[in-house]
Amino acid sequence: MAADAPQRHYRAPCPSCGAPVEFRSAAAPYAVCGYCRSTVVRSGEQLRRIGRMAELFDDHSPLQLMASGRIALDGKDQPFTLIGRLQYQSEAGVWAEWIAALQDGRTATLGEDNGAYVFTQPDAAAHPPAGLPPDLPRQPAGGTVTLDGQPWVVAFSGRAQLLAAEGELPKLPALGQPFELVELRSEDGQVLSIDYGHAPPAIERGRAVQLQDLQLTGLKDESTREDQGGRSFACPHCGAPVTVQLDSSKSCTCPSCHSLIDLSAGIGGELKAVEQSVHSTPLIPLGASGELEGVRWQVVGYQRRIGHEPGDDERFAWSEYLLYHRERGFAFLVDAEDGWSLVRTATGAPKIDKDHRRARYLGATYTLQSSYEATTTEVLGEFYWPVQAGQKTDNRDYISGNNLLSTESGAGEVTTSVGSKISAQTVAEAFGLATAQEQFERQEVGPFVASKGVGCMTIIVIIIFFIVIASIMDSCSGSSGYSRSSGGSFGGYSSGGSHK
């Protein structure tokens, strides 16, 4: 616990096995015995067993019980200690909520979802926000609601359930019993989580945080963590050995036959494999490591995607590399015909004009470049969501200078990705492929630059051609088309970024 946090302990024997069960927070009436997994409730000076908790799965999180840190809350620097963890599951994925005991006696939540973190507290209001619709759990993802005069976007609306828990807990949903959950996001990066498993609904409010900003101590030591060497099994299609490196992976491909394998039921469950034809070879090999923006990333997945705009027969393609870092989580390196970009899933949701022409997020205004349907055609490696060949999403790409923003709708969830363009030289050098830099070069968006070997007469002909085309377009009344940026989805489908 942080040095200046209050030292308050209550210990009593587990009513099931007799092992000591310790409470460090007065706000946590429940606890899970670390020895026999009994769930106990504190009643006066006695503990009463109310059930048994399931085993937690190893998600390779750097966090652990009794890790401590500091966060700025209400203008004050507040020490906290992680005293409990709850693991949840919804149709959008699996995530964890760490219970943080604050110095002033309150508890908060540090939500963890595929390397993205959100710090929330119970909403200060003693009543639900004004305008909370009674049918909010049935609102589709992507819709907007106004609460207490503030607009919010519905990022997720569905059912969730508790999988497992450990440590001290201020709340205890019934194990395995589904409850309605809604997550709202705002353009300034706030998250509002509404848990309908309580009456009235439990509301928490917060925003995204970076682990390095929390000054955390007591994290897991990666060098001493038991290395299981990955999970291995036989490919259900060809029988070749398949090894999964990340416990959070929900799908992977067979290195021999390239079949796409669904891991969402767990390796011990029924494995489903779908054959796929792979025609492209990643420029950056799977497993390669490279440093981008001061972070050492590892390439764990690769997918090829095709898009087309409504009413346009043209198809355009791009590649996405899924990058992983133990503390930063996941990012996407996008290789498109107009260049490379590095993007991450955003916590908040942009405010988008009714005509979808402009989006505002964290004080920046982005202009729509393209609106299209994206289809995944090829998949290699591991992914933290159950990716499928043929998976479709509706995408909109926005741009503001060198910065990018993308919204993507699919699987009952709307996600936002933000990032920026990076040079081909930066990408090639980051992964030790500088000698092959020419293979990384892409078309640059901007003023026309003649290619090597193009003569003056050719340039003049091209200029005249563009003048004629511009004249024709200018004579067409009512035309307001836009130029498509083929930067892809800037991140692809993601169930990450939320704490619920």
C-alpha atoms as one frame of an Amber mdcrd trajectory, in Angstrom:
protein
   0.000   0.000   0.000   1.207   3.527  -0.636   3.209   4.815   2.291   0.799
   7.597   3.234  -2.388   5.548   2.826  -4.259   4.673   6.009  -3.352   1.323
   7.527  -6.596  -0.415   8.479  -6.910  -4.178   8.625  -9.565  -6.654   9.692
  -8.746 -10.362   9.713 -10.890 -13.390  10.487 -10.657 -17.116   9.726 -12.377
 -18.427   6.614 -15.540 -20.274   7.724 -14.754 -23.003   5.191 -11.041 -23.799
   5.526  -9.874 -21.690   8.496  -7.268 -19.757   6.516  -7.001 -16.048   7.368
  -9.134 -13.727   5.256  -8.054 -10.096   5.473 -10.061  -6.920   4.799  -8.208
  -3.673   4.172 -11.163  -1.542   3.102 -14.249  -0.718   5.147 -16.131  -0.346
   1.870 -15.595  -3.988   0.864 -18.063  -6.340   2.589 -17.154  -9.341   0.397
 -13.925 -11.284  -0.040 -12.700 -14.447  -1.729 -10.522 -16.778   0.331  -7.185
 -17.148  -1.399  -6.881 -20.779  -0.308 -10.216 -22.519  -0.875 -11.895 -19.913
  -3.161 -14.851 -19.593  -0.760 -16.833 -16.373  -1.154 -17.430 -14.821   2.254
 -19.406 -11.837   3.521 -18.447  -9.857   6.616 -21.183  -9.606   9.226 -19.995
  -7.749  12.304 -16.942  -9.601  13.582 -17.887 -12.851  11.830 -17.450 -14.156
   8.298 -20.186 -16.127   6.596 -19.615 -18.345   3.575 -22.052 -17.639   0.736
 -20.600 -19.751  -2.054 -17.498 -20.736  -3.959 -15.808 -18.616  -6.601 -14.561
 -20.015  -9.895 -10.853 -20.010 -10.703  -9.518 -16.956 -12.494  -7.923 -17.463
 -15.882  -4.377 -16.199 -16.374  -4.642 -13.109 -18.579  -0.926 -12.231 -18.270
  -1.830  -8.850 -16.818   1.045  -6.867 -15.268  -1.326  -5.930 -12.416  -1.742
  -7.944  -9.249  -3.274  -7.620  -5.798  -1.524  -5.142  -3.478   0.049  -3.187
  -6.336  -0.148   0.496  -5.393  -0.070   3.802  -7.205  -1.325   7.383  -7.294
  -3.939   9.213  -9.335  -5.225  12.774  -9.499  -8.875  12.881  -8.343 -10.835
  16.056  -7.670  -7.627  18.080  -7.963  -5.816  15.983  -5.350  -3.078  13.379
  -5.596  -4.751  10.250  -4.224  -2.801   7.084  -3.257  -4.540   3.767  -3.909
  -3.973   0.027  -3.567  -5.465  -2.775  -5.669  -7.318  -5.060  -3.254  -9.631
  -7.102  -5.485 -10.344  -8.234  -9.025 -13.503  -9.229 -10.904 -13.421 -10.913
 -14.310 -16.409 -10.378 -16.613 -17.519 -11.595 -20.000 -19.932 -10.237 -22.610
 -20.501 -10.952 -26.272 -17.905  -8.244 -26.978 -15.133  -9.952 -25.024 -13.589
 -10.543 -21.588 -12.262  -7.874 -19.243 -11.175  -7.361 -15.628 -12.077  -4.772
 -13.017  -9.519  -4.139 -10.269 -10.870  -2.722  -7.007  -8.758   0.230  -5.854
  -8.865   1.246  -2.183  -8.343   5.013  -1.983  -6.621   6.852   0.859  -9.853
   8.556   1.930 -11.637   5.217   2.469 -13.579   5.126  -0.795 -13.138   2.523
  -3.504 -12.715   3.010  -7.241 -12.275   0.732 -10.239  -9.310   0.285 -12.566
 -10.787  -1.436 -15.599  -8.481  -3.484 -17.814  -9.413  -4.664 -21.285  -6.742
  -5.968 -23.673  -4.139  -3.522 -22.437  -6.482  -0.504 -22.283  -7.191   0.984
 -18.844 -10.010   3.127 -17.479 -10.166   4.548 -13.932 -13.725   5.090 -12.686
 -15.552   6.005  -9.499 -19.185   5.639  -8.491 -21.058   8.594  -9.941 -21.261
  11.448  -7.424 -24.965  11.962  -8.076 -27.211  10.171  -5.611 -29.766   9.572
  -8.349 -29.553   8.419 -11.985 -28.671  11.228 -14.439 -31.575  13.253 -15.734
 -32.898  11.860 -18.973 -31.801   8.254 -18.380 -34.147   6.392 -20.774 -35.829
   3.320 -19.288 -35.160   1.439 -22.530 -31.444   2.358 -22.634 -30.318  -1.319
 -22.467 -32.099  -1.853 -25.774 -30.539   1.137 -27.517 -28.363   0.071 -30.465
 -24.646   0.716 -30.395 -23.825   3.991 -32.121 -26.957   5.777 -30.930 -26.804
   8.976 -28.890 -28.446   9.948 -25.608 -28.384  13.138 -23.574 -27.939  12.863
 -19.804 -27.869  15.932 -17.546 -27.535  18.025 -20.701 -24.428  16.195 -21.950
 -24.461  14.128 -25.172 -23.165  10.551 -25.023 -22.663   7.830 -27.625 -23.778
   4.272 -26.879 -20.532   2.305 -27.262 -21.911  -0.983 -25.936 -25.315  -2.256
 -24.917 -25.785  -5.902 -24.031 -25.560  -8.610 -21.415 -22.552  -9.497 -19.273
 -21.801 -11.967 -16.501 -19.254 -12.473 -13.739 -16.708 -15.227 -14.463 -14.495
 -15.157 -11.369 -13.148 -12.913  -8.610 -10.436 -12.632  -5.981  -9.558 -10.414
  -3.015 -11.887  -7.831  -1.454 -15.019  -6.774  -3.292 -17.445  -3.862  -2.702
 -19.986  -5.547  -4.998 -20.645  -9.149  -5.922 -22.844  -9.939  -8.924 -24.183
 -13.478  -9.020 -21.621 -15.778 -10.618 -22.594 -16.671 -14.184 -25.903 -14.773
 -14.013 -26.295 -12.359 -16.967 -27.186  -8.728 -16.346 -27.785  -5.750 -18.635
 -24.852  -3.400 -19.140 -24.592  -0.127 -21.066 -21.425   1.848 -21.705 -21.581
   5.437 -22.895 -18.677   7.548 -24.149 -18.233  11.261 -24.752 -16.165  13.346
 -27.141 -13.898  14.513 -24.297 -12.878  10.937 -23.505 -15.204  10.203 -20.595
 -16.799   6.813 -19.936 -20.136   6.318 -18.178 -20.901   2.733 -17.219 -24.441
   1.768 -16.201 -24.859  -1.623 -14.514 -28.504  -2.782 -14.547 -27.676  -5.706
 -12.283 -28.540  -3.387  -9.397 -31.694  -1.471  -8.501 -31.398   1.406  -9.065
 -28.712   0.953 -11.750 -25.129   1.350 -10.510 -23.342   4.144 -12.378 -19.602
   4.742 -12.632 -17.837   7.598 -14.398 -14.207   7.914 -15.450 -11.685   8.142
 -18.267  -8.743   6.348 -19.842  -5.384   6.225 -18.059  -1.893   4.994 -18.914
  -0.197   2.624 -16.485   3.013   4.644 -16.527   1.080   7.711 -15.345  -0.226
   5.889 -12.261   3.266   5.502 -10.726   2.473   1.870  -9.969   4.694  -0.271
  -7.777   4.352  -3.938  -6.925   3.553  -5.042 -10.490   4.232  -8.598 -11.595
   7.856  -9.220 -12.383   7.804 -10.557 -15.923  11.182 -12.256 -15.421   9.846
 -14.356 -12.548   6.456 -15.151 -14.055   6.153 -18.823 -14.860   6.471 -19.242
 -18.600   4.144 -21.923 -19.852   5.663 -21.728 -23.329   2.279 -21.068 -24.876
  -0.759 -23.337 -25.200  -0.424 -26.139 -27.732  -2.968 -28.336 -29.486  -3.478
 -30.135 -32.778  -5.083 -28.212 -35.629  -8.676 -29.512 -35.930  -8.336 -29.407
 -39.732  -4.904 -30.849 -40.600  -3.617 -32.120 -37.249  -0.430 -30.038 -37.296
   0.798 -28.612 -33.948  -0.490 -25.100 -33.128   0.882 -22.988 -30.276  -0.956
 -19.942 -28.888   1.332 -17.439 -27.158  -1.190 -14.999 -25.638  -3.831 -16.206
 -23.193  -6.115 -13.378 -24.331  -6.228 -14.661 -27.934  -9.700 -15.556 -29.161
  -8.627 -16.765 -32.612  -5.466 -17.887 -34.383  -4.318 -19.527 -37.596  -2.618
 -22.868 -38.201   0.948 -22.269 -39.420   0.679 -25.307 -41.710  -2.696 -25.122
 -43.483  -3.626 -21.498 -42.562  -7.015 -22.608 -41.219  -8.638 -19.960 -39.009
  -9.280 -21.458 -35.554 -11.884 -20.118 -33.107 -10.532 -20.150 -29.518 -13.454
 -18.332 -27.896 -14.625 -21.525 -26.141 -11.103 -22.187 -24.827  -8.631 -24.813
 -25.964 -10.358 -27.315 -23.716 -13.635 -26.606 -25.503 -14.720 -27.370 -29.019
 -12.263 -25.954 -31.536 -13.732 -24.826 -34.836 -11.523 -24.376 -37.885 -12.352
 -22.735 -41.194 -10.176 -23.136 -44.254  -8.930 -19.970 -45.894  -6.797 -19.155
 -48.909  -3.810 -16.962 -48.100  -2.355 -15.115 -51.088  -0.332 -12.362 -49.412
   2.879 -12.479 -47.383   3.334  -9.921 -44.574   6.229  -7.534 -45.157   6.861
  -7.649 -41.407   7.093 -11.266 -40.191   4.882 -12.478 -37.369   6.831 -12.448
 -34.109   9.070  -9.579 -35.200   9.735  -6.793 -32.681  10.140  -3.113 -33.433
  10.219   0.197 -31.601   7.614   2.796 -32.563   6.968   5.977 -30.573   9.318
   4.788 -27.857   7.504   1.466 -27.298   8.854  -1.989 -28.172   6.014  -3.769
 -29.986   5.739  -7.377 -31.135   3.774  -8.376 -34.242   1.249 -11.027 -33.166
  -1.371 -10.848 -35.929  -1.880  -9.843 -39.553  -5.044  -9.389 -41.573  -5.790
  -8.346 -45.124  -8.984  -6.361 -45.711 -10.929  -5.104 -48.743 -13.282  -2.127
 -48.826 -15.745  -0.587 -51.217 -17.834   2.553 -51.082 -21.619   2.450 -51.655
 -22.470   2.755 -55.347 -18.831   2.345 -56.402 -17.585  -0.849 -58.074 -13.982
  -0.034 -57.152 -12.373  -2.220 -54.492  -9.357  -1.175 -52.452  -7.231  -3.257
 -50.121  -4.959  -2.704 -47.124  -3.147  -4.684 -44.432  -3.236  -4.396 -40.646
  -0.569  -5.683 -38.267  -1.722  -6.314 -34.699   1.007  -5.161 -32.293   1.305
  -6.170 -28.639   3.110  -4.709 -25.623   2.775  -6.112 -22.121   1.850  -2.785
 -20.481   0.501  -0.801 -23.464  -1.756  -3.560 -24.751  -2.546  -3.639 -28.468
  -2.075  -1.239 -31.365  -2.552  -1.482 -35.115   0.059  -0.743 -37.771  -1.895
  -0.059 -40.967  -0.325  -0.474 -44.412  -2.469   1.264 -47.055  -1.868   2.552
 -50.552  -1.494   6.127 -49.280   1.006   5.281 -46.543   1.487   3.793 -43.091
  -0.247   4.730 -39.850  -0.096   3.666 -36.202  -3.422   3.707 -34.356  -4.997
   2.576 -31.083  -8.546   2.041 -29.911  -9.933   5.198 -28.273 -11.752   5.285
 -24.958 -14.137   8.112 -25.752 -16.478   8.592 -28.693 -16.330  11.486 -31.184
 -19.199  13.907 -31.676 -20.231  13.462 -35.294 -22.346  15.883 -37.306 -25.717
  14.631 -38.523 -24.453  14.426 -42.099 -21.330  12.561 -40.858 -19.076  15.067
 -42.618 -17.161  16.116 -39.501 -16.164  14.519 -36.228 -14.886  16.238 -33.085
 -12.807  14.407 -30.508 -10.579  15.688 -27.681 -10.713  19.228 -29.040  -9.731
  18.354 -32.629 -11.992  18.474 -35.686 -11.683  15.755 -38.318 -13.064  15.814
 -41.870 -14.671  12.773 -43.488 -12.470  11.156 -46.139 -14.373   7.970 -46.922
 -17.323   5.845 -45.912 -17.260   2.180 -46.901 -17.899  -1.447 -46.016 -14.807
  -3.414 -44.988 -14.396  -7.177 -45.355 -11.629  -9.291 -43.827 -10.212 -11.620
 -46.493  -7.055 -13.148 -44.988  -5.892 -13.710 -41.411  -2.586 -14.859 -39.919
  -1.413 -15.100 -36.303  -3.349 -14.408 -33.100  -6.114 -11.916 -32.294  -7.828
 -10.863 -29.079 -11.249 -11.045 -30.718 -12.775 -13.966 -32.706 -11.834 -12.629
 -36.132 -13.334 -14.397 -39.126 -12.620 -14.402 -42.827 -15.553 -12.629 -44.457
 -16.228 -10.520 -41.338 -17.826  -7.227 -42.391 -17.980  -3.806 -40.739 -19.242
  -0.359 -41.698 -16.406   2.162 -41.540 -15.904   5.911 -41.710 -12.447   7.469
 -41.936 -11.738  11.050 -40.885  -8.539  13.072 -41.100  -7.102  16.187 -39.456
  -3.693  17.039 -40.836  -1.463  14.078 -40.059  -3.925  12.673 -37.510  -6.514
  10.005 -38.226  -9.815   8.934 -36.695 -11.964   5.979 -37.701 -15.334   4.697
 -36.534 -16.275   1.091 -37.132 -19.624  -0.615 -36.561 -19.973  -4.348 -36.253
 -20.973  -7.182 -33.914 -23.309  -4.892 -31.956 -20.506  -2.520 -30.992 -19.133
   0.763 -32.293 -15.418   1.399 -31.806 -13.272   4.449 -32.476  -9.602   4.332
 -33.400  -7.224   7.292 -33.389  -3.630   7.648 -34.520  -1.329   9.325 -37.012
   0.572   8.671 -40.203   4.194   7.554 -40.030   6.816   7.304 -42.762   7.810
   4.123 -44.546  11.392   4.726 -43.452  10.318   4.817 -39.793   8.474   1.511
 -40.135  11.281  -0.251 -42.007  13.965   0.911 -39.589  11.840   0.100 -36.530
  11.675  -3.578 -37.496  15.261  -3.869 -38.736  14.231  -3.958 -42.408  15.950
  -0.776 -43.624  17.621  -2.679 -46.475  14.146  -3.465 -47.834  12.797   0.074
 -47.388  11.721   0.354 -51.028   9.133  -2.366 -50.412   7.601  -0.172 -47.688
   7.257   2.951 -49.838   3.678   3.956 -50.628   1.935   6.714 -52.532   2.160
   9.974 -50.607  -0.975  12.100 -50.357  -0.186  15.703 -51.299   1.094  17.776
 -54.232   1.915  15.812 -57.370   5.523  14.631 -57.489   6.890  13.141 -60.703
   8.215   9.630 -60.439  11.745   8.757 -61.488  12.059   8.534 -65.251   8.971
  10.665 -66.036   9.733  13.216 -68.736   8.558  16.830 -69.042   6.144  16.046
 -71.892   4.515  13.329 -69.779   4.074  15.793 -66.910   2.480  18.375 -69.252
   0.041  15.756 -70.602  -0.918  14.743 -67.071  -1.477  18.371 -66.039  -3.700
  19.015 -69.090  -5.639  15.843 -68.309  -6.348  16.973 -64.748  -7.387  20.448
 -65.960  -9.913  18.919 -68.360 -11.294  16.602 -65.649 -11.554  19.502 -63.193
 -13.471  21.589 -65.748 -15.938  18.768 -66.357 -16.503  18.255 -62.637 -16.923
  21.971 -62.047 -19.650  22.138 -64.690 -21.685  19.462 -62.902 -24.208  21.121
 -60.644 -24.783  19.910 -57.108 -21.633  17.768 -56.966 -20.017  17.627 -53.555
 -17.928  14.456 -53.727 -14.952  13.868 -51.532 -11.608  12.198 -51.946 -11.312
   8.791 -50.357  -8.350   8.171 -48.134  -7.532   4.500 -48.425  -5.937   4.352
 -45.016  -8.109   1.416 -44.157 -10.071   1.245 -40.981  -7.172   2.638 -38.962
  -7.401  -0.207 -36.532 -10.068  -2.668 -37.484 -12.658  -4.283 -35.264 -11.918
  -4.190 -31.582 -13.681  -5.166 -28.431 -11.089  -3.345 -26.400 -10.800   0.054
 -24.817 -13.705  -0.226 -22.446 -13.670  -1.199 -18.825 -16.966  -3.007 -19.019
